[in-house]
């Protein structure tokens, strides 16, 4: 979040609301670029975590099916 008002309460609400950073004007170019890089990296990591969670859920579902089939074979 970029703002001209550096209020603590506003910063806290923004960060709790999902902002990656709280940048006050006037904007320092290097700080902005570093913050943007951090936000992009965090977004990419969150996407990887979500993708892997989906893959794990799919594997768990497949394993459950296999266990059910094996259990059905063992029943007389």
N, C-alpha and C positions, 0 to 999 in steps of 0.2 A: 504494500500500500504506500502510495506517495501522498504526502500532505504538507500543507504550509503551517499546520497546527501541531506542535509537538507535545500534545497532552498525553500524560501517562494513561489515563482511562481509555482514551481513544486507541492508543497503541495496544493496550491489553485486549480490548474488544476485537480489534482487527486480527491480532495474532490468534486469539481463541476462535475466531470465526473462520480461520483457514488461510489467512495471509501468510506468505512465506517470510516477509520482512516488513519493516516499518521504516520508510525513508522520508526524512524531512527535507523540505526545500530550504535553501538552494541545494540542488542535487549535485553531489560529487560524482563525476563520471566513473572513476575507478570503483567507488563503493557501489554504484548502480550496476556496473558490469559484474562485479563479484556477487552481488545479491541475485542478479538474474541468472548467472551461472549456477549458483546454489539451488535456486528454484527449479531450474531445468533438470538438474541432477536428481533432486528430490522427486520430481514428477516421474522421471524415468525409472527410478528405483521403486516407486509406488506401483507403477505399471507392471514391472517385473514381478513384484510380490503378488499382485493380483493375478497375473497370468499363471504363476506357479501354483497359487492356491487353487485355481480352476483345474490345473493339470493334476494336482494331488487329489482333489475331489473326484475327478474322473477315474484315476487309478484305484481309489478306495471303492468306488462303485463297481468297477470291474472285478476287484478282488472279492467283494461281497457276492457277486454272481458266481464266481468260481467256487467259493466255499459252499454256497447253496447247492450247486450242481454236484459237488463231491459228497455233500451230506445226503442228497437224494439218492445217489448211487449206493450208499452204504445201507439204506433202509431196505428191509426185506420186502 
